[in-house]
């Protein structure tokens, strides 16, 4: 049950990690503070905490020493004592000095938005590369804040903001942490070599790649699972994890799909985006996001039922711009139309060109989506040599009519054709390709 006490919202519940979330409202904010705080609450939930209360302060500028005012920090201490708060989470990234100063006044564990997201990443990453990337990002984040982290890590037993590199490593000197960073970066280079080999094999298969991108919890994994269900023969029913929670997916999931025209394609899920996602956190999942850079088509999945869909669309757009992939074909897929009025969606058309409305959960317009993928995949071609048996002359006639055939040769087993064909025919007539 949620009720009000003064100017703050209070949730009457009991949890091992009871959280107060704190935000500062500036006149320059692009996203409404209430919506941003709602998102922060979902992040806390994803990290395993329960938000007991929230507090918002209006300010003209950020306090360099305390982020909020010193008086407000003392007020927060009182809230924490009254509501038995164990952790205070701020809606922005804090400096080492701010963390240290706030911790001294409030006398509770202080976590900022960046550390909270890193904490979720640390808890969700499953692959070796994902775990290394998270650990590297955490060490780089914590290095300039080492003194502040010593203060509360030595006192708190764990929980939100403390997953990943342990207390012992963070208590060592700066040079040791730098050596650890260097070691992880070397390991990541080795993992990157393996990934490059795997990517080369995919490229050699000549299968087009479709990447699902978009805001976290927009329904990318649910959509991927629907496509997997449609193509059990290729995927052995290996579905990806889905949950109604921010950052449910962190590691790359690559599956096969089949277009209405019979062409096989690869489809990959990616880590979801979120507002105020620092550049170094994007870099932390370079391996996952690299799939976007090698994709032939992007499907930008949008939660049509979210009132902040315009902000979410712009957030994704700007991250894709940072990744330098806006030159790729992209279709905006408005998902969850079972929960939205598609005639009253408000968004800036500047960021939306080709679009389609679906519900992955209720399987609405999934067939139309597959047709849209087929229409928007750039046609790819490959030079091949085909050996067509003499009893299949209709195939020879088809190629002679449809393509510029470079060479024709007649041998005892059939007709040899040397030409360049598209991916659809490559898949359709792959049994006739000479190795």
N, C-alpha and C positions, 0 to 999 in steps of 0.2 A: 504494500500500500504506500502511495506517495502523498505527502501532505506538505503544507507550507508552515515554516516557522520564520516569521519576519519576512525577509527578502530572499530566503533560500529555500530550496526544495529538499525535503527530507524523506528518505525511504526507510520505512520501519522494517528492518530485517537484521539478521545476525550473520556475520561471516567472519572467517579467520582474518581476511584482509579487507577491512572497511575503508573505503576511499572517499576523500573529498576532492572534487575537481575544481580547479581555479582557472579563470580566464580573464584576460584584459581586453576591453573593447576600445579600439582606437577608431578615429574617424576615417582612416584610410583602408579599413578592412573591406575586402571584396565579398566575403561570405558573412552572412548574418551571424552574430556571436552566439545566438541560441542554437542555430543549426550546427555551428562548429563545435559547441559544447555537447550537443547530442551525439555528434560523431565521436568526440573524445570519450563519452560514456560507453559507446559501443566498443571502442578500443580497450577500455578498462575491462569490459566484460570479456572480450577476446583474450585478455591476459589472465583471466581467472579471478578478477576482483569484483566487488559490488560497490557501486556508487551510492553512498549514503546521503550525500549532499553536494550541492554545487554553489559556487560563489563567483560573481562577476563584478569586476571593478572597471568603471569608465575612467580613462586617462587620456591626456593629450600626448604623452610620450612615456617610454619605458624607463623605469628607475634603474640606473646602471648598477646599483649596489644590491637591490632587493627585487628587481623586476617590477613588483608591486610596491606600494609605499610601506615604510617600516611599520606604520600604525596598522595598516591592513594585515601585515604579517602577524602582529600581536593579536589582532582580532581572529585570525585563522587559528592561532594556538588555542584560543578559548573555545572555538567551535570544535576543534579536535578533542579537547578534554571533555566537553559536554556530550558529544556524540560518540565518544570512544573510537575516534578515527585512528587508524594505524598508518595510513599512507596518504600523502597529498600529491596530486598529479596536476602539473601545470600544462596549459594548452599550447605552449610555445617552447622553443629550445632555450635553456638557461645556460649562462656561462658558469665556469667553475666557481667564481666569486659569489655569484648569485645563489648557487646551490649551497655553498658553505654558509653564507649569511642567513639564508632562510632556515637551514637546518638548525642553526644555533638558537634562533628565536622560537621556531615552532616546535623543535625538539621531537620531530617525527621524521620518518623517511620521506625524502623529497624526490619526486620523479618528474622529468619533463616529457613532453610529447615525443621527442626523438628517441629517448631512452625507452619509452613505453613501446614504441613500434619495434625497436630493436629487440626488446624482450619477447614480443610476440613472434618475431622472426626466429629467435633462438629456440623457442618452444615448438615451432612448426616445421622448420627445415628438416628434411629427411635425407637428402642426398649428401654425399661427402662434400661436393662442391658448395652446396647450399650452407652447410654447417661451417665450412671454412670462411665463406664470404661473410656470414653473420659475425663470426668471431673476429674477423679482421675489422669490420665496421665498428664493433663494440670497443675493441682496443683503441682504434683511432679516435672514437668519440670520448672514451674515458681518459686517455692520456693527458690532455690539458686540464682535466677535472680530477686528477688523481687524489689531491688532498681532500676535496669534498667527498669523494667516494670512500676514502679511508674512514671519514667520520661516521657515516651511517652503516657501511658494510661491516665494520667492526662491532657495531651494536646490534643491528638487525640480523635475524637468522636466515633470511632469504625472502622469497616471494617476488612480487612484481618489481622489475628493474634490476634484479640481481642474478638472472639466469645467464648462462654463458661462461665467460672467464671467471674463475672463482676468486674468492677473497684473497687467497694466498698470492696469486699472480698479481693482483692489483696492489698488494702491499709492497711488492718489490720495487726496486728503483727504476727510474725512467729508462735507463739504458737496457735493462732486461726486457722491458715491454717493447722497446724498439727492435730488439733482436727477435722477439716473438713475432712482431709484425713482419719483419723481413723473412722469417721462416715460413709464415703462412703464405706470403706473396709468392715464394718459390714453389710451394706446394700447389698453389692455384695455377701457376704457369704450366705445371705438369698436367694438371687436370684439364687445362685449356687445350693442351696438345691432343689429349684423348678426345675431347669434344670436337676439335677440328677434324679429326679422322672420321668420327661418326657423321659429322655434317657433310664431309666429302663423299661418304658412301651414299648419303641421302641425295646429294646433288647428282651423283652418278646414276641413281635410280630414275632420274628425270621426272620424278613425281612433283607436281606443284604443291606448294606449302601455303596453308591458310592459318593465320595467327589470330587468336581471340585476344583482344585487348580491351581495357576499360577500367572503370572504377571498381574497387573491391566490393564484393557482395552484389554485383550486378547480375549474376547468374551465368557466368562464363562456364563454370564447371558443370552446371546442370545441363546447359546446352550441349557441351561436349559429350556428356553421358547419353543424351538422346541420339546423337549421331552415332555413338558407339553401339547403342541398341539396334540401330538400323543396319549396322555392319558387323554383326557378331562373327561372321565368317573370317573377318580380318583381325579382330581384336580379342578373340577368346573371352568376350564378356568382361574384360578387365576395366571396370569403371573407375573413375577418379573420385576422390573424397569430396563430398559436398556438405556444407553446413551453413545455416543462416547466421553467419558471423563474419566480421571483417578479417581479411587475410586468411581465409580457410585454405587457400591454395598458395604455395610458395615455390614449389619445385615444378619444373617443366613436365607436362604430360603430352606425349606425342602419340597420336592414334591415326588409323587409316579411315578414310571415308570414300564413298562411291557416289559420283554425281549421276543425275538422271540419264545422261548420255553414255553412262558406263565407265567414264574415266575415273581412275583411282587418284586420290589426293591425300596428302598428309595434313592433319589439323593439330594445332598445338595450343594449349592453354598457357597463360602467363600470370605472373603475380599481379594482383590488382593494385590500382593506384589509389591515392588518398590525398586530400588537400594538405598543404604544408609539408609535403614530402621532400626533405632536403636532398640536394643533388648527390651527396655522398651516400645516401641510402639507395638511390637509384643505381649508383655505381656498384653497390654491394651485391646487387643481383644482375650483374652484367651478363652472366651465363644464361639466365632465363630470358632476359630482355633481348639478348643477341638473336634469339629466334625470330623476333620481330623484324630485325634488320635483314634477315635472309628470307623472309616470307614474300610470296608473290601477291598475296591479297590480305588486307587487314579487315577484320570484322570488329567494329567498335561497339561493344555491348553496353547498353545504357539501361538502367532501371527506370522504366517509364513511370513507375508508381512513386518515385522519390521526388519530393517537392523541390529539392535542390538539383534536379537533373541538369539544369543549365550550367550551374557551377561545376558539376561533375564532368560534363562534356568539355568545358573549357580547360579544366584541370588535366584531363586526359590528352586533349589536343596539344597543350603546351609541353607535356612530357614527351609526346611523340615528336614534337618539334625539336626538343633537346636531343632526342635519339636520331634525328635527321632521317626520318622515314615518311615524311608527309608527301613525298613524291610517289609513294606507292598507291595503287588502287585501294580505296577504302569504302566500305559500306557501313552506315550507322544502323545498328540493329536495336530497336526499342523493344526491350524484353519486359515481361511481367504485365502485358496488356490486360491480363485477366483481373488485375487489381487497379487499372488506370483508365481514365477517359481520354482516349487518344485524340479526341477532337478539341481538347482544352489543354494540351501540353504547351508549356511556355519555354522556348529555347531560341538561341540566336542562330538563324539559318547560315550565318557566316561559317559556322563550324560543322554544318551538316549538308552534305550534298546528296548522294544516293542513300536511300533509307528504306527500311522495311519494319513492320510491326509484328511481333511474335509473342508467344508465351511458351518458353521451353518446358515449364512445369506441366501445362495443360496441352502441350503439343499443338498449339495453334500456329498455323502458317509455317511449320517446319519444312513442308514440301516446297513452299514458295521460296523459303530461304535457300534451299539446296539449288533451286533453279537460278536464284540470284547469284550464288557463288559461281555456278557454271557460266553465267553471262559475264561476270566481271573478272574471272581469272584471265590474265593475259595469256593468249595462246602461245604455247612454246613449241619449238620444233627441234628435231634431231636428225642428223644424217645417218642413214642406215643402209644396209645391204640385205635385201629380202630374197629368199628362194621360194618361189611359188610353184607347187606341183601343176602339171599340165591339166589335171582334172579340176583345177581351181582358176581357170582363165577369167572368170568373172571378176576375181580380185585384181588380176593384172589389168583388166579393162578399167576398173575403178581407179587404180593408181595412174594409169596413162591419161585418163580424163581429168583427174583432180589435181595432179602435180606435174611439175617440170621434172621429168625423169632424166637423170644425168647419163645413165648407161643401161643398156639392155643386152643381156647375154643369154643364149639358149644352150643348156647343157642336158645331159641325159636325164637328170632327175627333175628338171623343170626350168622355169624362167628366172633368171637372176636380174633383179632391179636394184640400181643404186640411185637413191633420191633422198630428199629431206621431207619428213612428214611431221604432223603435229602430234601432241601428246595423246589425243583421243585415239587416233589410228595406231599410234605406237602401242597402246595398251590392247587395242582390239586385234591387232595382227602380230603381236609379239612372238607368237609361236613360229613365225616364218622368218624371224630375224636370224641372220647368220652370225655366229660368234667370231 
